[in-house]
Amino acid sequence: MPYEPGSPQCRILITCKAQIESMLNDLSRIDNTVHIRDQLVSVHNQLEGLHELHRRQPLGATTT
């Protein structure tokens, strides 16, 4: 069963994380991209942190 996002924000974060995962996969085939991949992993981790905050937030509640 596919993951069902709980909010539009979660859907956006899931999509962004998937795009970064795709970029990481593609870049792994190119030499001298370790630094760029490390930066993308860092951004992915930041998005995961935001996603975790949204998952814990009650539906309908918003933060700024």
N, CA, C and O atoms as a GROMACS GRO file, in nm:
protein
  256
    1MET      N    1   0.085  -0.117   0.000
    1MET     CA    2   0.000   0.000   0.000
    1MET      C    3   0.090   0.125   0.000
    1MET      O    4   0.179   0.135   0.084
    2PRO      N    5   0.067   0.219  -0.092
    2PRO     CA    6   0.150   0.340  -0.096
    2PRO      C    7   0.124   0.430   0.024
    2PRO      O    8   0.017   0.425   0.084
    3TYR      N    9   0.224   0.511   0.057
    3TYR     CA   10   0.211   0.604   0.170
    3TYR      C   11   0.111   0.713   0.134
    3TYR      O   12   0.119   0.772   0.025
    4GLU      N   13   0.019   0.741   0.223
    4GLU     CA   14  -0.081   0.846   0.203
    4GLU      C   15  -0.041   0.969   0.283
    4GLU      O   16  -0.044   0.965   0.406
    5PRO      N   17  -0.003   1.078   0.218
    5PRO     CA   18   0.032   1.199   0.293
    5PRO      C   19  -0.088   1.255   0.366
    5PRO      O   20  -0.201   1.249   0.316
    6GLY      N   21  -0.064   1.310   0.485
    6GLY     CA   22  -0.172   1.360   0.567
    6GLY      C   23  -0.212   1.503   0.537
    6GLY      O   24  -0.318   1.547   0.582
    7SER      N   25  -0.131   1.575   0.463
    7SER     CA   26  -0.162   1.715   0.434
    7SER      C   27  -0.094   1.755   0.304
    7SER      O   28  -0.004   1.686   0.256
    8PRO      N   29  -0.137   1.867   0.246
    8PRO     CA   30  -0.068   1.915   0.125
    8PRO      C   31   0.081   1.942   0.150
    8PRO      O   32   0.164   1.918   0.063
    9GLN      N   33   0.114   1.991   0.271
    9GLN     CA   34   0.254   2.017   0.304
    9GLN      C   35   0.334   1.887   0.304
    9GLN      O   36   0.446   1.883   0.253
   10CYS      N   37   0.277   1.782   0.361
   10CYS     CA   38   0.345   1.652   0.362
   10CYS      C   39   0.365   1.601   0.219
   10CYS      O   40   0.471   1.548   0.186
   11ARG      N   41   0.265   1.618   0.135
   11ARG     CA   42   0.276   1.575  -0.005
   11ARG      C   43   0.391   1.648  -0.073
   11ARG      O   44   0.469   1.586  -0.145
   12ILE      N   45   0.402   1.777  -0.051
   12ILE     CA   46   0.512   1.856  -0.110
   12ILE      C   47   0.646   1.806  -0.059
   12ILE      O   48   0.739   1.787  -0.138
   13LEU      N   49   0.657   1.785   0.071
   13LEU     CA   50   0.784   1.740   0.129
   13LEU      C   51   0.822   1.602   0.077
   13LEU      O   52   0.939   1.576   0.048
   14ILE      N   53   0.725   1.512   0.065
   14ILE     CA   54   0.752   1.378   0.012
   14ILE      C   55   0.802   1.387  -0.132
   14ILE      O   56   0.897   1.319  -0.169
   15THR      N   57   0.737   1.471  -0.212
   15THR     CA   58   0.778   1.489  -0.352
   15THR      C   59   0.920   1.545  -0.361
   15THR      O   60   1.000   1.498  -0.441
   16CYS      N   61   0.949   1.645  -0.280
   16CYS     CA   62   1.083   1.706  -0.281
   16CYS      C   63   1.190   1.605  -0.240
   16CYS      O   64   1.296   1.598  -0.301
   17LYS      N   65   1.160   1.526  -0.136
   17LYS     CA   66   1.257   1.425  -0.092
   17LYS      C   67   1.280   1.322  -0.202
   17LYS      O   68   1.393   1.279  -0.224
   18ALA      N   69   1.175   1.281  -0.271
   18ALA     CA   70   1.188   1.184  -0.379
   18ALA      C   71   1.272   1.240  -0.494
   18ALA      O   72   1.351   1.167  -0.554
   19GLN      N   73   1.256   1.368  -0.524
   19GLN     CA   74   1.335   1.430  -0.629
   19GLN      C   75   1.483   1.432  -0.591
   19GLN      O   76   1.569   1.407  -0.675
   20ILE      N   77   1.512   1.462  -0.466
   20ILE     CA   78   1.651   1.462  -0.420
   20ILE      C   79   1.708   1.320  -0.427
   20ILE      O   80   1.822   1.302  -0.468
   21GLU      N   81   1.629   1.221  -0.387
   21GLU     CA   82   1.675   1.082  -0.395
   21GLU      C   83   1.708   1.044  -0.539
   21GLU      O   84   1.806   0.974  -0.563
   22SER      N   85   1.628   1.089  -0.633
   22SER     CA   86   1.654   1.064  -0.775
   22SER      C   87   1.784   1.132  -0.819
   22SER      O   88   1.865   1.073  -0.891
   23MET      N   89   1.804   1.256  -0.776
   23MET     CA   90   1.927   1.328  -0.810
   23MET      C   91   2.049   1.257  -0.752
   23MET      O   92   2.151   1.243  -0.820
   24LEU      N   93   2.038   1.211  -0.628
   24LEU     CA   94   2.148   1.138  -0.565
   24LEU      C   95   2.182   1.012  -0.645
   24LEU      O   96   2.299   0.981  -0.666
   25ASN      N   97   2.080   0.942  -0.687
   25ASN     CA   98   2.101   0.821  -0.766
   25ASN      C   99   2.171   0.854  -0.898
   25ASN      O  100   2.267   0.786  -0.936
   26ASP      N  101   2.125   0.956  -0.967
   26ASP     CA  102   2.185   0.995  -1.094
   26ASP      C  103   2.328   1.043  -1.076
   26ASP      O  104   2.417   1.004  -1.152
   27LEU      N  105   2.351   1.126  -0.976
   27LEU     CA  106   2.486   1.181  -0.954
   27LEU      C  107   2.586   1.075  -0.911
   27LEU      O  108   2.706   1.092  -0.930
   28SER      N  109   2.539   0.966  -0.852
   28SER     CA  110   2.631   0.861  -0.809
   28SER      C  111   2.703   0.797  -0.927
   28SER      O  112   2.804   0.729  -0.908
   29ARG      N  113   2.653   0.818  -1.047
   29ARG     CA  114   2.715   0.763  -1.168
   29ARG      C  115   2.819   0.857  -1.229
   29ARG      O  116   2.881   0.824  -1.330
   30ILE      N  117   2.837   0.974  -1.168
   30ILE     CA  118   2.930   1.074  -1.221
   30ILE      C  119   3.043   1.094  -1.121
   30ILE      O  120   3.019   1.109  -1.001
   31ASP      N  121   3.166   1.092  -1.172
   31ASP     CA  122   3.282   1.115  -1.086
   31ASP      C  123   3.282   1.257  -1.030
   31ASP      O  124   3.224   1.349  -1.088
   32ASN      N  125   3.348   1.272  -0.917
   32ASN     CA  126   3.370   1.402  -0.854
   32ASN      C  127   3.241   1.474  -0.814
   32ASN      O  128   3.233   1.597  -0.824
   33THR      N  129   3.142   1.399  -0.770
   33THR     CA  130   3.017   1.462  -0.726
   33THR      C  131   2.990   1.438  -0.577
   33THR      O  132   2.881   1.464  -0.528
   34VAL      N  133   3.090   1.388  -0.505
   34VAL     CA  134   3.070   1.354  -0.364
   34VAL      C  135   3.026   1.477  -0.284
   34VAL      O  136   2.932   1.468  -0.204
   35HIS      N  137   3.091   1.591  -0.305
   35HIS     CA  138   3.056   1.711  -0.229
   35HIS      C  139   2.911   1.754  -0.257
   35HIS      O  140   2.838   1.790  -0.165
   36ILE      N  141   2.872   1.750  -0.381
   36ILE     CA  142   2.734   1.787  -0.417
   36ILE      C  143   2.635   1.689  -0.355
   36ILE      O  144   2.532   1.730  -0.303
   37ARG      N  145   2.668   1.559  -0.361
   37ARG     CA  146   2.578   1.459  -0.302
   37ARG      C  147   2.568   1.477  -0.152
   37ARG      O  148   2.460   1.460  -0.095
   38ASP      N  149   2.679   1.511  -0.086
   38ASP     CA  150   2.674   1.537   0.058
   38ASP      C  151   2.580   1.653   0.090
   38ASP      O  152   2.505   1.648   0.187
   39GLN      N  153   2.586   1.758   0.008
   39GLN     CA  154   2.498   1.872   0.028
   39GLN      C  155   2.351   1.833   0.007
   39GLN      O  156   2.263   1.876   0.082
   40LEU      N  157   2.326   1.751  -0.094
   40LEU     CA  158   2.189   1.706  -0.119
   40LEU      C  159   2.137   1.619  -0.004
   40LEU      O  160   2.020   1.628   0.033
   41VAL      N  161   2.224   1.535   0.052
   41VAL     CA  162   2.184   1.454   0.167
   41VAL      C  163   2.147   1.544   0.284
   41VAL      O  164   2.051   1.518   0.356
   42SER      N  165   2.224   1.652   0.302
   42SER     CA  166   2.196   1.747   0.410
   42SER      C  167   2.059   1.812   0.389
   42SER      O  168   1.981   1.825   0.484
   43VAL      N  169   2.030   1.854   0.267
   43VAL     CA  170   1.899   1.914   0.237
   43VAL      C  171   1.788   1.811   0.258
   43VAL      O  172   1.683   1.844   0.314
   44HIS      N  173   1.810   1.689   0.214
   44HIS     CA  174   1.712   1.582   0.233
   44HIS      C  175   1.682   1.563   0.382
   44HIS      O  176   1.566   1.548   0.421
   45ASN      N  177   1.787   1.564   0.464
   45ASN     CA  178   1.768   1.548   0.609
   45ASN      C  179   1.689   1.665   0.668
   45ASN      O  180   1.608   1.645   0.758
   46GLN      N  181   1.713   1.786   0.618
   46GLN     CA  182   1.637   1.902   0.665
   46GLN      C  183   1.489   1.888   0.627
   46GLN      O  184   1.401   1.917   0.708
   47LEU      N  185   1.464   1.842   0.505
   47LEU     CA  186   1.326   1.820   0.462
   47LEU      C  187   1.260   1.711   0.546
   47LEU      O  188   1.142   1.720   0.579
   48GLU      N  189   1.336   1.607   0.579
   48GLU     CA  190   1.282   1.500   0.664
   48GLU      C  191   1.244   1.555   0.801
   48GLU      O  192   1.142   1.516   0.858
   49GLY      N  193   1.326   1.646   0.854
   49GLY     CA  194   1.294   1.709   0.982
   49GLY      C  195   1.165   1.789   0.975
   49GLY      O  196   1.081   1.781   1.065
   50LEU      N  197   1.149   1.866   0.868
   50LEU     CA  198   1.024   1.940   0.848
   50LEU      C  199   0.905   1.845   0.835
   50LEU      O  200   0.798   1.869   0.890
   51HIS      N  201   0.927   1.738   0.762
   51HIS     CA  202   0.820   1.641   0.742
   51HIS      C  203   0.779   1.579   0.876
   51HIS      O  204   0.660   1.560   0.902
   52GLU      N  205   0.876   1.549   0.959
   52GLU     CA  206   0.846   1.493   1.091
   52GLU      C  207   0.764   1.591   1.173
   52GLU      O  208   0.670   1.551   1.242
   53LEU      N  209   0.798   1.719   1.167
   53LEU     CA  210   0.719   1.821   1.238
   53LEU      C  211   0.575   1.823   1.189
   53LEU      O  212   0.482   1.831   1.269
   54HIS      N  213   0.556   1.815   1.058
   54HIS     CA  214   0.421   1.817   1.002
   54HIS      C  215   0.344   1.690   1.037
   54HIS      O  216   0.223   1.695   1.058
   55ARG      N  217   0.413   1.577   1.044
   55ARG     CA  218   0.345   1.452   1.081
   55ARG      C  219   0.297   1.457   1.225
   55ARG      O  220   0.192   1.400   1.257
   56ARG      N  221   0.371   1.524   1.312
   56ARG     CA  222   0.333   1.532   1.454
   56ARG      C  223   0.227   1.637   1.479
   56ARG      O  224   0.158   1.634   1.582
   57GLN      N  225   0.212   1.731   1.387
   57GLN     CA  226   0.119   1.842   1.403
   57GLN      C  227  -0.024   1.793   1.378
   57GLN      O  228  -0.049   1.720   1.282
   58PRO      N  229  -0.118   1.831   1.465
   58PRO     CA  230  -0.257   1.791   1.442
   58PRO      C  231  -0.308   1.845   1.308
   58PRO      O  232  -0.271   1.955   1.267
   59LEU      N  233  -0.392   1.768   1.242
   59LEU     CA  234  -0.449   1.812   1.116
   59LEU      C  235  -0.524   1.942   1.134
   59LEU      O  236  -0.598   1.959   1.231
   60GLY      N  237  -0.505   2.034   1.041
   60GLY     CA  238  -0.572   2.162   1.048
   60GLY      C  239  -0.492   2.269   1.118
   60GLY      O  240  -0.520   2.388   1.101
   61ALA      N  241  -0.393   2.230   1.199
   61ALA     CA  242  -0.309   2.328   1.267
   61ALA      C  243  -0.202   2.376   1.170
   61ALA      O  244  -0.154   2.300   1.087
   62THR      N  245  -0.165   2.503   1.182
   62THR     CA  246  -0.061   2.558   1.095
   62THR      C  247   0.045   2.625   1.180
   62THR      O  248   0.018   2.674   1.289
   63THR      N  249   0.167   2.625   1.126
   63THR     CA  250   0.277   2.697   1.190
   63THR      C  251   0.334   2.795   1.090
   63THR      O  252   0.317   2.778   0.969
   64THR      N  253   0.402   2.895   1.139
   64THR     CA  254   0.463   2.992   1.050
   64THR      C  255   0.612   2.986   1.060
   64THR      O  256   0.682   3.061   0.992
   0.00000   0.00000   0.00000
